[in-house]
Amino acid sequence: MNANYLQTPVTYLKGVGPNRAEILQAELGITTYQGLINLFPNRYIDKTRYYKISELQRGNADVQLIGRIVHLKTVEQKKGTRLVALFKDDTGEMELVWFRGQKWIRENIKLNVPYVIFGRTNWFSGKFSMPHPEMELLSVHEKGIKVALQPIYPSTEKLSARGITNRVISKLIQQLFLETKGQFKETLSPTILNELKLMSKTEAMFNIHFPRDLKHLSRAQFRLKFEELFYIQLQLISKKLIRKQKIKGFPFEEVGSLFNGFYKDHLPFQLTGAQKKVIKEIRADLGSKAQMNRLLQGDVGSGKTVVALMTILLALDNGFQACLVAPTEILANQHYKGICDLLGDLDVKVALLTGSVKKAQRKVIHEQLEDGSLHLLIGTHAVLEDKVKFKNLGLAIVDEQHRFGVAQRSKLWHKNETPPHILVMTATPIPRTLAMSLYGDLDISVIDELPPGRKAVKTVHRFDKNRLKVFQFLREEIKKGRQVYIVYPLIQESEALDYKDLMDGYESISRDFPLPEYQISIVHGKMKAQDKDYEMERFVKGETQIMVATTVIEVGVNIPNASVMIIESSERFGLSQLHQLRGRVGRGAEQSYCILMTGQKLSADAKTRLETMTRTSDGFEIAEVDLKLRGPGDLMGTQQSGILNLKIADIVKDNDILKTARYYAIKILNKDPKLEAEENRAIQFAYAQLMKHKNIWNYIS
């Protein structure tokens, strides 16, 4: 079948027409035959089984029953009426309920005649009911075609309201199979099909929509998941190969006096084995003729800043400038201060550029960047503005990279004729599974050990009723000269509520920790920037012992003397946020503590999060659990959630298929980078089609 045929607008399919086409596009993004055929069912219902009323279990299952309607009545309710039928079989009785279309049901229903009904059951005041069941006379049902596994397609309220039910979508897909004669062009090579014993494309498409049985369904799912993940990996890996061949980077051949001088005289501690390994990987990249594009992952406090600084010094030793971009002013300020302290008297000129830098100062920075007298620029999004021009930018470092959109990163690329080397850093560990898909075109380095002398933070979960004991513990820690964070959740939708929680908390803490013995700082989103900085500064200097805050302190605040982190309503936080907050303590040599406070009632997910936090401090393990709980879209935040618009595969559940797909993509591209071999003809054609019609993530980094 001609692949272009699948690009036919869905309007032309018999049974669609302009109105239905419009709503299919608005609700499901379907515009072509291809879009419709790739609307895969999200579950299947086994219609081979007929239940008895006595076998029904609570828990909203879809079931099929045979019985008779013995009685019909209209019941008044607050708004309008509902129609209720009493349905019986030889084991018991239940109710069928209609809120819409009552007149038609009343006129057409036959009493005391066997019906097959199908739908989702509810348990309400001691009996089962089924709202709006699918119904068919048993005599008609027995003559019809039996579909063993009925597909249930993704839907929305608007689709149902416009009469586009599951049955309608199923009929449209049947029509599409008739028009295409059920023939689909093969998209994988004979080798892959043979080695993995995969179904053909045609067979898989048929069995995903109309499975013959569970075995055929499972083989169809495997084949289509593999294909989807294979093409994503093919794109990422071919991008990486092209980049390494085509995009020449500046070779940093010199390891000069700045790098060596810093290493010998200014390094305040021994590098860990992991830091040495990562620096070695970076040096190999910088010494090759290709442009570096590396992701550096390291847990909170693992020493990424020193690695970043040593990379910067390599750039300066080779006569280039460098920049470091952070997502917030607090973090940019901290990098600036930290790096200036580490550099000491080394001859490196560093400047800070953020939104609050005055115009006159900006002008000086712009001039010094262009004449090359400024070596290193640290800043926020302000660095990305077009008017910020470098003389010769050789290295760009992006911190907490998931806070930056794709467009913002590409701006760094274009600050030079030749793109600078790129080092992307994150303290939010990205599970291997996700890294393979999101950053498959980046090389990845991991710092997986903490500096010596760091003690693991002790983490405990306490209920609100233990608050007095927790406060007693705080008094003891403050007596030892330590400082304490108390953090309240910040959930944008209910800002007023959050503010009230924070203020109530602040008042009760002020009562338990009264002046003049205790000093308390407070920081939240509604304060002016200078007031926030003032309060932060008091805490940094040790003038206040307790910092009551919303999550504004999450990223990068470094106060070694703070040894206790209390997270209020911790059940309202996501795992990665809890982990980030815990990373604010444990930065000094003393034992630190993280106390997770919650109410009594906890959801199953909240229990899993709290159990994970108290059991481990390994950021990667925490990220894996987080990925399982939240799914990949959420994990990457809104800017990149569109990336994982997978049609059938699931990055988490199909991890093994992903690894297999990546293995085959690498194997094929290493042997045949342009996919010109006869064997790969089908792959080359399918890949070109996907790229042409943008049916593949068009991508980032």
N, C-alpha and C positions, 0 to 999 in steps of 0.2 A: 504493500500500500504506500502511496506517495506520502512522505512525511509532511509535505506542505498542506495536504488535505486536512490535517489535524489543526491547522491554523485558521480554518473556516470559522467565521463568527458564529457563535452559538445561536443567534437569532434564526439562522437558516435550518436548524434542526426541527424536524416535524414535532409539533407539540410544544415548541418554545414561543416563538413570536416576540415582537418588540417589548411588550410589557414584562413578560417573564424574564427576558434577557436582561432587562434593566435591573430587576430585583436580584437576579443571580449575580450580576456584577457588583451591585451595591453591598450585598450581604456576604457573598462568598468569594468575591474577586474573580468570578468565572466569566471570561469573555469569548473563549474559543472552544472548539471540540476537545482540544488538548486539555484545557482547564477542567472540563467536565469529566473526561475519562480519568483524569488524575485526582478526582475527588474520591479519595478512598474511604471505605466505611471505617468508623472508629470502633465498632463492635459488631458482633453477630449474635442472632438469637436462634437457639436450637428449637426448630418447630417440629421436631420428630416426636416430641413428648407431649402428652396430654395429662395435665395435673388433675387431681381430685381436690375439692374444696378443703377436705380434712388434711391434705398434705401441705397446704400453704404455710409458709414461714413468714414471720415479720421481717421487713427489710427491703421493701420496694423492688421486688424482682419482676421481670417480664415473664408472664406465664400464659399458657394456652389451656383452656378448659372446655368441656362439653357439658351442656345442661339446658334447662328450660327457664324462660321468664314466666313467672306465675302471677306477677302483680306489678302494676305501674302506678305511681302517684306523683303529684306536683307538691313540692314543699316550699313554703314561703321562706325567704331569708332577708337579711338586712337590705341588700340591693337585689331586687328582682326575685326570681324563683330558680329552683333546680328540679330536674326530673329524676326520680329514683325508681329503679326497677329491682324487684326481688328475684334473684337468680338462684336456682337450686340444681344440685345433682344428687346422686343417691347417698352422698356422705354428709351433706350439710347445705348451708345457704350463705349468700353474700349479697352485697348491693352493687348495682351498676349505676353510675351517676353522670348526668349531662348538665352542663351549665349553658351550652350553646346548642343551637339547632334542635331545640326540644320539639317544635311542631312537627318537623319531618320525621323524627324518631317515633313520636306518638302515633303518627298516621301509618307508618310503615312496619312497625314491629309486630310480630305475630306471637301471641301468648301460647304457652304450653306446646311449643314446637321445638325440637332439638336445634340448638345453635352451637357453633364453635366461636368462642370469644377469645380475644387476645389483648393483653395490655399490661400495665404496671399496677401492682396492688398496693393499697395503703391499709394500715391498721388504724381504725379510729373508733373510739369508745366501745371496745369489746368486739368489733367485728371487722371483717375484711371488706374493702370496697374497691371498685375499679372505675376511675373517671374516663369517660370517652373511649370505651373499648372499640377495637376493630371487631366487626361482627359479620358472620357469614352463616347462612343456613347450613346445617350439617349435610343435607342432600347436595347442595351446590359445592360445598367444600370437598366432598369425596370425588367429584368429577374433575376438579381443577388440577393444575400442575403442582406437584409438591416441591417446594424449595426447602431442602433440609436445613440449611443455615441461612437465615434471612439477614441481609446486610442492613445495618442502621447507619445512615449517613450523617455527617455534621449538619446541624440546622440552627436556625435562630428563631426568635419569637416572630419577627416580621415575616419570615418565609412561611411559617405555619399560618399566620393571620391571612396571608395572601393565597392560601390554599396549596402552597407548594409543600406537600407532606413528604414523608419518607417514601411512600408508595409512588408519588409522582416522580421523584428523583430517580427511583429505581426503574420506572417505565422509560424515562428519558435516556437512561444509560443503555437500556435494552435496545431502544430505537437507534442509538449511536452504533451499537454492535451490528445491527442489521445493515445500516448504511455503510459501515467500513468493512462489512463481510467478516468482521472479527479477525482481520489480519493486521498484525503490527510488525513493523520493520525491526529486525534484531539489532540490539544496541551493544552487545558484548561479543568478545572474540570467541572462536571455537575452543581455544585453549581454556579460557576461564570457565566456559560452560561445561566442558568435559571434566576439568580438574575439580570443580566444586559441585559437579552433578546437578547443575541448575536447570530449571524448567526453561522452555523457550519464552520469549517476551509475550507472544500471542497467548500461550497457555496460561502464563502468570496473570495477564490482564483479565482473562476470562474467569479464572478461579478466585481472583481477589473480589470480583463483583458478584459472581454466581458460583460459589464454591461447591464442588461435587460432594466433598466431605471434609472433615477436619484435617486429614493428612494432606489433601490437595491445597487447602487453605494455607496451612503452615508452610508448605514449599513455595507457594506463590508469594507469601509475605517475605520469606527469606530472600527470594530472588529480587524482589522490587526494593527492599531495604538495601541490599548489597549494591544494587545499581545506583541508587540515589547517593549513597555515601561514597561509592567509587568515583563518581563524576566530581563530587566536591573535592575529594583528595587529589584527583587528577589535575583539577584547576590550581589548587594550592601548590602542589609540588612542581607543576610546570612553571608556575610564576616564580617559584624559588630558583629553579634551574635557569630560567631566562634572566632573572635578576643577577645571578652570579656570573652569567656569561656576558651579558650586555652592559649592565650598569657598572661602570668602572668606579672604584672608590679611590680615595687618596691613599697611597701606601704610606703608612707611618713606619718608616724603616729605622728611625732614630730612637734609641732609648737614652734620653739625654740627662742633663744635670738636674732638671726639676724632678723627674721621676725618681732618679737614683738618690738625690739629696733628700727628698721627702721620705723615701723608704729607709734610708740610713738614720736620719737625724730627727725627723718630725713625727714618725709613726708612733702613736702613744701606747700601742700594745702589739703583741704578736698577732699576725694574721692567722685565722683558723685555716685548717686544711681546705675547707670548702671555698673560702675566699681566694686562696692561692690557685685552686683549680679553675675558678671562674675567671680570674685575671689572666691566666694562661690561655683560656679559650678566647677571651677578648683580644689578647695580643696576637693570637694566630689570625683572627679575622682582620685586624688592622694592618697586619703585615702582608696579607694577601692582596692581590690586585683588585679584588671585588669589594663592593660596598657592604659594610656590616649592617645587619638588621637583626638585632638580638634582643630577646626578652629575658630580663633578669628577675627571677622570682626569689624572694627570701622572706621568711617570716618577720614579723615585727621585731626589731632589735637584733637582726642577724648580721648587721654591718654592711648594708648595701651602699651607704653613703661613702665609705672609705673606698670601696671598689669603684664607685662612680668618679670620685676625686682622682684616683690613680689613672683612670682612663682619660680624664680631662688633661692630666699632666702629660700623658703621651701625646695628645693632640698639640699642646703648647710646645713641647720639645721639638715637634716637627714643623713649627712655624704657623700653626693654625689657631683660630679662635674656637671657643666652645660655648654652648649655652645649656642651661638646665631649667626645664619648665615644670612648675608644680601647680596643682589645681586650686590651691587657696593661698591667700596672703600669709596666713599663720605658718603654713608649711614652707612657703618661699622664704619668709623671714628666718625660719629655723634653719633651712639649708644654708642660707647666706651666713648666718652667725656661726653655724657648725663648721662650715668650710673655711671661713676666715680664721677661726680658732685653730683648725688643723694646719693651715698653711703657715701660721706664725710669720716669720720674717722672710719667707721665700718671696722672690721677686715676681709676684703674680698680681695683676690688677683686676679686681673683681668689682662688679656693680650689681645693684638690686633694682629691678624694674617691676613695679606693681601699679595697680590703679591709683594708689595714694601718693605716688611720687609726683612732686610739683613740676610744673611746666618747665621752669628754668633748668632744673636738675635733669629732666628728660632730654632737653636740647643738648646738654653736655654729653650725656650717655650716647645719644645718636651720633654726635660728631666723633667721639672716641671709638665707637664701633666701626665707623666708616674709615677712619684713618689707621685703624689697627692697633691703637695704643691700649685699648681695653681688651683684656685676654678672655675673661669669662663673664658672661651675663647670666644672672639667676633671676627668675621672675615667674609671673603668672601668665594668663592669656595675653597680657599686654605685650609680651615678647613676640607674639604671632602677628601683630599689626603690620600692615604693609610698609609703614614708614620706618620700621626697625630694619636697617640694612647692615650687613656685616661686610668687612673687607674680605675675609676668607674663612667662612664657617666650615670647620672640618668635622665637628662632632655635635650632635644634638641629643640630649638626654631628656626623656619624658618620665616624670615620676607619677605613680598612681595612675597608670595609663588608662584604666577603664573610665576615668572621669572625663576623658577627652574624646570628642567625636572624630570621625574619620577625616572630615574636611579640615579640622584644626591641625591634624598631624601632617596632612599633605602640604600645608603652608610652610612647615619647617623644611620639607624637601626642596621647596622652590626658593629658598633663601640664597641659593647658589646655582651656578651653571651645572657643576657636578654636585649631585646630592651629597650631603654630609653623611658620615657614618651615624647610624641611629642606635641608641641603647634605650630600651623601654624598661622601666622598673615597676614592680608591683609588690606590695606587702600583703595583697589579698591572694593567697595561694590559689592557683587555678588548677583544678583537677586535670590529670594527664589526659583524660578522655576529651575534655573540653578544649584543652590547649592544642590537641592534635587537630581539632576542627576550626577553632577560632584563629589560632596562630600557627597553622600548619606551614605558613610561608615564612615564619620567623625561626631562627635558631634559638634554642632555649637553654638557659643556664639556671642552675638552682643552687642557692646557698642553703644547705640543709643542716647546718649545726650552729648553735649559739656560741658567742664568745665565752671563753673560760671565765669562771667566777660568777656567771649568771645562775641564780637558783630558779627552778621552775616555780611559777606562781601557784600557791595552793588555792584551789577553787572549791567552794562549797555552796549548796543550795539551802536556803532557809525560808520558812513561811513567815508571813507578816506577824503571826502570833509570837514568833521568837524575837521580835524587834528589841525588847529590853535587853536581852542577852547580847545582841549584836551591838547595841549602843555602848554597853559596858566594855565590850572588846575594843571599840573605837577609843574610849577614854584611855585604856591601857596603852594602846599604840601611840596616841598623841603624847602621853606622858613620856614615852621613850624618844620624843622629838620627831615622830613621823607625821606625814600629812595624808589626808584622805580625800578621795573623790566620791561624790554621791551623784549618780547620773539618773536622770528621768527620761523616759522615752519621748521622742518627738515624732509624731505621726501626722504629717501635713494636714490630713483632712479635718482633724479635730484640734486645730491650734489653740482655740479658746480653752478647750478641755485640758489640753496638755499644760497650758500656762497655769491653769487653776491647780492642777496636780503639783506642778513645780512650786508654786507659791505656798500651797498647803504644806508641802513637804518642808519648805524652807522655814515656815513658821514653827512647825513642830520640832525641827532640828534646833532652831534658835532657843526654844524652851529647854530642850535637853542639854544644850551646850551654850550656857548663857555667857554674856559679856561680864566682866572684862577678861575672864579666864580663857575664853575661846573667841577666836576671830573667824568669821565665815565670809568667803567670797561667793558671788552668784553670777553666773553667765548664761544668757539665753539669746535666742534669735531676735527678740524684739528690741534688744539694746543697741545703742549707737556703737559704731566700731571703736571709737576712742574709749568709751566706758568699758567695753569688753576688754580692750587691751590693758586698761588700768587695773581691772580686777585680776586678769591673768598675771600681770606683772607682780601684783601683791603676793599672789600664790607662789610664783616662781621664786621670789625673794624670801619666801618663808614667813611673811608677815601675817598670813592667814593659815590656819591649820586645815580648814575644810573648804573644799570647792564644791558647791552645789551647781549642777549644770545640766543642760540638755546635751544632746549628742554632738554639739559643736566641737567638743574636745576630742572627737574620735581620731582624727588623723594627725599623727606626727608630733604631738606635744610631748616634750621630753623633760620630765622632772624626777631626777633620780631619788629624791627624798620622799616622794609619794609612794606609800607601800600598801595602801588599802583602796580597793575599788569596789564600791557598792553599786549594784545596778538594780534600781527599783523597777517593779513590774517587768522583770526580765523576760517573762513569757511573751511580751509584746515585741521583742527584738528578734531579728533574724540571726542565724548562727554566725555569719561572717562579721556582723556588727558586734555581737558579743565578744568574738575573738579579738577584733580590733580594739575594743574598749579595754579588754583585759591586758592588752599589750601596752597600755599606758602606765601600768605599774610593773615592778620587777626590773627596773632599769638601774637600780643601785645594787650594792652588795648585800643588803639586808633581805631577809625572807619577806616576800610580799603575798598579799591575799586578795582574792576576788570573791565577793559574796553576792550570790544571785538571789534577790528577794522576789517572792511571788505570793499571790493569793492562793487559797486552797484549791480552787477549781482550775484544772489544767487540761488542755486538749492533748490528744495522743502525740501530735507533732511537737507541742511545747515540751512534753515529757522527754521526747527523744533529744531535743536540743539541749535541755538542761543536763540530761544524763551524759551526752557527748562532751559537754563543756567540763563537767566534773571529772570525767574519765581521762581526757587527753588534752595535751596542749600542742599537738602536732597539727599545724595549720593545714597540711595537705589532707590529712584524715578528716579534719573538720569540713574542709571544702567538699570532699567526696560525699559526706553525709548531707551537707547543704544542697548539693546538686541533686541528690535523690529526693530530698524533701521538696525542693522548689522548682526543679526543672531548669533547663539551660536558659530559656528566655529571660527569666527573672534574674538569674545569677549575674547576667552581664549588664543589668540596669537598662533604663529606657533607651539610652542612645544606641545600643546595639542589639536591642531585643528583636528587631526585625531580621537579624542575621539568620537565626535558626528557624526559618520558615520551612521546616521539613514537611514533606507531604505524607511520608509513611514511617520513616525511621525515627528512632528516639535515641539521642546521643548517649543517654545514661543506660537505658535497658539494652540497647544494641551495641554495647561497647565492644563485644567480641567480633561482631560483623564489621564494625568500624576498623578494627585492627587488621582484619583480613583484607578489607577494601584498600586500606593504606598500603599494605604489603604488595598487593597486585599493581596498584598505581605506580609505586616506586620501581617495581620490577620492570614494568612495561616501558616507563619513560627512560630508565637508565639504558635500556637496550635500543629503544626507538623513540628518541625525544620528539620527533615531528610526527609520529604515528603514521609513517609512510608505508610500512610493511603491509603486504597483502593481508596477512593475519589480522592486522589492526584496522582494516578498512572500515568495519562497522563502528568501531569506537571513534575513529576520526570523524566520520559523518555525524554521529550522534552528538559528539562534543561541539562540532561546528554549529549544529542546530541549536544546542542549548545556549551557546554564547551569543548566537544571532538573536534569539528570542528572549535573552536575559532570563532563561529559566534555570539559572544557577546563581548562587549568591554572588553578586559582583562587588568586589571585595575590598578589603580593608588593609590595614598595616601599611 
